[in-house]
Amino acid sequence: MKELISLLDMRERRLAAWLGACLGAAACLLIFLAVRAGAQAGRTARAFDAAGAQAKAIDAEREAARVSRDAWAGAQKDIAKLKGAWMYDPKEALRGLRLDLEKIFEPSGIAANDIVYGYATIPRTRIQKVTAEFRFTANYLVLKRLLDVVERFPKLLVAEKVDFLGIGKPPGSLELRVSLAGYYEN
């Protein structure tokens, strides 16, 4: 290589040196840009991986929200069904319970007296209940028949309380106080 350079005159040597310096500077610039682009590519790859992980987390949250929304929609349908068929009309709750008690007393064979009606609010809900507390005297089979009729009744009626006030006066008879509750949404 030295022999080839010795064949060049001074101007050609300067030009070759200048070209070499330019090519060296260009090579250094390209190396610098390649290192910088590699670092940027690494940062971009890490950001892409983080965005992918975040997208997966968002998809999981979206799926959980969809499942929750579907569950709430099902619950709302169930509540609408309950309100329509099982619960009382808020404006006619007491009257509805009175009429239903007549429907319950007849097949049970009960002659109730001292029926006391009341209202109660269920905390933290819009559901309220109307209660009917009554007394009657009968034997155990009549009580069992009453509870069976209440259980099979097409409204949401609950026997909240059965108090035995007197047992065996006359023999085989029970003096009872029963509290039934019906529900409505206010």
C-alpha positions as CSV (number, residue, x, y, z in Angstrom):
1,M,0.0,0.0,0.0
2,K,2.9,2.3,0.7
3,E,4.2,1.9,-2.8
4,L,0.8,3.0,-4.2
5,I,0.8,6.1,-2.0
6,S,4.3,7.0,-3.1
7,L,3.0,7.1,-6.7
8,L,0.6,9.9,-5.8
9,D,1.6,13.5,-5.8
10,M,1.0,15.9,-2.9
11,R,-2.4,17.1,-4.1
12,E,-3.7,13.6,-4.6
13,R,-2.3,12.6,-1.2
14,R,-4.2,15.5,0.4
15,L,-7.3,14.5,-1.5
16,A,-6.9,10.9,-0.4
17,A,-6.3,12.0,3.2
18,W,-9.3,14.3,3.1
19,L,-11.4,11.5,1.6
20,G,-10.2,9.1,4.3
21,A,-11.0,11.6,7.0
22,C,-14.4,12.2,5.6
23,L,-15.0,8.5,5.2
24,G,-13.7,8.0,8.8
25,A,-16.0,10.8,10.1
26,A,-18.9,9.3,8.1
27,A,-18.1,5.9,9.6
28,C,-18.0,7.3,13.1
29,L,-21.3,9.2,12.5
30,L,-22.9,6.0,11.1
31,I,-21.6,4.0,14.1
32,F,-22.9,6.7,16.5
33,L,-26.3,6.7,14.7
34,A,-26.4,2.9,14.7
35,V,-25.7,2.7,18.5
36,R,-28.3,5.4,19.1
37,A,-30.9,3.6,16.9
38,G,-30.1,0.4,18.7
39,A,-30.7,2.0,22.1
40,Q,-33.9,3.6,20.7
41,A,-35.0,0.2,19.4
42,G,-34.4,-1.3,22.8
43,R,-36.5,1.4,24.5
44,T,-39.2,1.0,21.9
45,A,-39.2,-2.8,22.4
46,R,-39.5,-2.3,26.2
47,A,-42.3,0.3,25.7
48,F,-44.1,-2.1,23.3
49,D,-43.8,-5.0,25.8
50,A,-45.2,-2.7,28.5
51,A,-48.0,-1.5,26.3
52,G,-48.8,-5.2,25.4
53,A,-48.9,-6.1,29.1
54,Q,-51.1,-3.0,29.8
55,A,-53.4,-4.0,26.9
56,K,-53.7,-7.5,28.4
57,A,-54.6,-6.0,31.8
58,I,-57.1,-3.7,30.2
59,D,-58.6,-6.7,28.3
60,A,-58.9,-8.6,31.5
61,E,-60.5,-5.7,33.2
62,R,-62.9,-5.2,30.3
63,E,-63.8,-8.9,30.4
64,A,-64.4,-8.7,34.2
65,A,-66.5,-5.6,33.7
66,R,-68.5,-7.3,30.9
67,V,-69.1,-10.3,33.2
68,S,-70.2,-8.0,36.0
69,R,-72.5,-6.0,33.6
70,D,-74.1,-9.3,32.4
71,A,-74.6,-10.4,36.0
72,W,-76.2,-7.1,36.9
73,A,-78.4,-7.3,33.8
74,G,-79.5,-10.8,34.9
75,A,-80.1,-9.5,38.4
76,Q,-82.2,-6.6,37.1
77,K,-84.2,-9.1,35.0
78,D,-84.7,-11.2,38.1
79,I,-85.7,-8.2,40.2
80,A,-88.2,-7.2,37.5
81,K,-89.6,-10.7,37.5
82,L,-89.8,-10.6,41.3
83,K,-91.5,-7.1,41.3
84,G,-94.0,-8.2,38.7
85,A,-95.0,-11.6,40.0
86,W,-93.7,-12.0,43.6
87,M,-93.9,-8.5,45.1
88,Y,-96.7,-6.2,45.9
89,D,-97.6,-3.0,44.1
90,P,-96.3,-0.2,46.3
91,K,-99.5,1.8,46.1
92,E,-101.7,-1.3,47.0
93,A,-99.3,-3.2,49.3
94,L,-101.6,-3.3,52.4
95,R,-104.7,-4.0,50.4
96,G,-102.9,-6.7,48.4
97,L,-101.7,-8.4,51.6
98,R,-105.2,-8.2,53.1
99,L,-106.7,-9.9,50.0
100,D,-103.9,-12.5,50.0
101,L,-104.6,-13.3,53.7
102,E,-108.2,-14.1,52.8
103,K,-106.9,-16.4,50.1
104,I,-104.6,-18.1,52.6
105,F,-107.0,-18.3,55.5
106,E,-109.7,-20.0,53.4
107,P,-107.8,-23.2,52.4
108,S,-106.0,-23.3,55.8
109,G,-109.3,-23.3,57.7
110,I,-108.2,-20.4,60.0
111,A,-110.5,-17.9,61.6
112,A,-107.9,-15.2,62.5
113,N,-108.7,-12.3,64.8
114,D,-106.8,-9.2,65.9
115,I,-104.9,-8.7,62.6
116,V,-102.4,-5.9,63.0
117,Y,-100.7,-4.5,59.9
118,G,-97.4,-2.7,59.8
119,Y,-94.7,-1.3,57.5
120,A,-91.0,-1.7,57.8
121,T,-88.0,-0.5,55.8
122,I,-85.1,-2.8,54.9
123,P,-81.9,-0.7,55.4
124,R,-79.8,0.3,52.4
125,T,-82.4,-0.9,49.9
126,R,-85.5,0.4,48.3
127,I,-87.3,-2.8,49.4
128,Q,-89.9,-2.3,52.1
129,K,-92.1,-4.9,53.8
130,V,-95.7,-4.9,55.0
131,T,-96.4,-7.2,57.9
132,A,-99.6,-8.8,59.2
133,E,-99.6,-10.2,62.7
134,F,-102.7,-12.2,63.7
135,R,-103.8,-14.7,66.4
136,F,-105.8,-17.9,66.1
137,T,-106.5,-21.1,67.9
138,A,-106.1,-24.4,66.1
139,N,-104.4,-27.8,66.3
140,Y,-100.9,-28.6,64.9
141,L,-102.2,-29.9,61.6
142,V,-103.9,-26.6,60.9
143,L,-100.6,-24.7,61.7
144,K,-98.8,-27.1,59.3
145,R,-101.4,-26.5,56.6
146,L,-101.1,-22.7,57.1
147,L,-97.4,-22.8,56.7
148,D,-97.7,-25.1,53.6
149,V,-100.2,-22.7,52.0
150,V,-97.9,-19.7,52.7
151,E,-94.9,-21.6,51.3
152,R,-96.8,-22.4,48.1
153,F,-98.4,-19.0,47.7
154,P,-97.4,-17.3,44.4
155,K,-96.3,-14.1,46.2
156,L,-93.2,-13.6,48.3
157,L,-94.7,-14.1,51.7
158,V,-92.6,-15.1,54.6
159,A,-93.7,-16.5,58.0
160,E,-91.4,-14.3,60.1
161,K,-92.6,-15.4,63.5
162,V,-94.8,-18.1,65.1
163,D,-95.4,-17.6,68.8
164,F,-97.0,-20.3,70.8
165,L,-99.1,-18.4,73.3
166,G,-101.0,-21.4,74.8
167,I,-100.6,-25.1,74.4
168,G,-103.2,-27.7,75.3
169,K,-106.1,-25.6,76.5
170,P,-108.3,-27.5,75.5
171,P,-106.2,-30.6,74.8
172,G,-104.6,-30.7,71.3
173,S,-105.2,-27.1,70.6
174,L,-102.6,-24.3,70.2
175,E,-103.1,-20.6,70.7
176,L,-100.8,-19.0,68.1
177,R,-99.6,-15.6,67.0
178,V,-98.2,-15.6,63.5
179,S,-96.4,-12.8,61.7
180,L,-96.4,-12.8,57.8
181,A,-94.4,-10.4,55.7
182,G,-94.9,-9.4,52.1
183,Y,-92.4,-7.2,50.1
184,Y,-92.6,-4.3,47.7
185,E,-90.2,-1.9,46.1
186,N,-90.7,1.8,46.9
